[in-house]
Amino acid sequence: MPMKIKDAIAGCLCRYRILLGVLVFSAFPALGQQYPSKQIRLILPLPAASATDTVARIVAQSMSQSLGQQVVVDNKPGADGAISATEVMRASPDGYTLYFATNSPLAAVPAMRKTPPYDPVADFAPVGFVGRYLHAVLVHPDVPVKTLGEFFTYARANPGKLNYGSGGTFQIISTANLMKSAGISMVHVPYKGEPAALVDLIAGRLQFIVATQSTSLPFVKDGKLRALAITNSTRSPAWPDVPTLTESGIKTFPSLSWAVMVGPAKVPADVIDRLNRDLNSALVKPEVRDRLAQAAFEPIVGTPDELKTFIREQQELWSRTVRELGLPIE
């Protein structure tokens, strides 16, 4: 073969090897990028202005700083969280779609449906605990009572004449527990979220509700609502004149309202570990804890394994409670 042709071929091969090397080398950053390399979507089962929305945005802001990528809150209310939970379950398990889940989608929905749309343990990857909500038992000021005991007496004298609202399954379960223990009957009016129920309570279309303290406290201070009891174990500095349920004669109150963070099943273990570390770091920051306290929310730190066990136990508890209370199964 003539020397010039050999030189030309050798030159082409050399340029090809260089180009191939550049392409392979440039692909490594994409394949080996550390998590996270883009913004993270945090889906919520409740609307904006809800207690869950407030807490989620506090946590998301702190995690955004430590992760180096923005954690974007995305409100997806409806069907007690079944719609948003199903969306998360079907999302890519890459750690960029997370779920700020409450007891409604992960415990109540599976307990109150004959054919649940998902398995709360098998279909989700636990990231970590967030904490528990603190609630208040509220009535419209026109209801002629000052204590929970007086309300029970009034309700017994007016069976089926009082309306209670619910913005989610926790209010349904907790109110059913109270009605059963007190031997009273009220008419249930469901809402897509707590804010809408509080609007109707203030307007007098409802007479009773169990609501989160963070969203209801301003209305209590303004005299638009009356608080009869709180679900705290001891009296709260924010509600110094309001007795606890125990002080009001309610010895057992199995309902628990909580928030956790999960992702789709099969999120890589190293991504889960990173998220758990940053979530727990956020929850122990003094400024975050102060803001959560103002939102009447108690943070809880834990591991993914602990959360998995907790979700399984809560699912069993809620299923048992639904059966014991005789609540309808859809």
Phi, psi and omega in degrees: 000134180303146183301321183295322180292318177301316180297321181294316179296316180300321179295318179296317179297321180296314179296324179296316180296321179295315179297317180297319179297319179297316181296316180295315181297320182290339180282337184301316179301321181293321181283329186251016180300136178282146178279137356265148179248003178205175183294153182250135180263122180249105184274138179244144178273005185231161186283170174298150180078359175280167178298321179296321179297317179299311182295316182299321181289327175296313181292317182298321180297316180291319179294326178301320181293317183281327180282337182080008177222148182288132173262109187264123179280131182232108182281125180226070182284163175128142174057038179057029178091357182295324181294310181291322179297319179296322178297317179294317180304322183272355183287161177297132182278056183253001179089002181259000171232115182238165183234122174269085192268147174247181180295337182298301182287329187265348180231311186286315181302311177297331182279336188250013178233137179297320178236088181300144182284353182195165175257118185296341179263310186285330188265003181223148177260115182292133177259306179176165174291156168244309176159197182232148179272152175248133187243166176229147175266120190236150173226161173289143182302337179286345176289121189281062179219156178241340182231166179294322177299318178295324179295317179300318178297317180296318181293323178296328180281348181227060184297130177074006182258352182252141180255137172237146182253159176217135175257007181179179185291333179299316179296324178296310183294313184294318179292322177298321177298315180295317181296320181293315182292331182264349181069044181237167180226129177227164180267127182275129175237107183278149177228162179283342180198162182297319181306317180295322179293321179294324177301315181287331176293316178297323181284349179091004178282340170244158177244343189210146174198151167256115187227159178295142183295325184297321182276336186263338184305315180302323181287329176291317179296326180278356180081010180278339177224159178239127178268128180260331181195163176234157183271001178298156176286332175227167180296145183264140175302332180284339182230056189299333183264001183257123181287160175281169177298322179297316178295335181272002176099002178268105186282325180231138179216083188293343183292135179225131181250122187222169176225139179221171177239129178223170173228182175297155176302149174077019170296134183306144184300321181293328176290317177300316180299319180295315181295318179297319180297316182286327176295312180296323178297322179294319186288343179260357177292130181305319182292326177290317180297323178296316180292323178292324177297321178295334178269010180056049181228134183254111183289149178226131179256138180193178182263163175301321179296320178296321179294320179301316178295319180298314180298319178297317180294320180293322178299316179295319180297313182292324177297317179294319181295318178300317179294315183295325181275350179069030181287149183292141176256122183282000000 
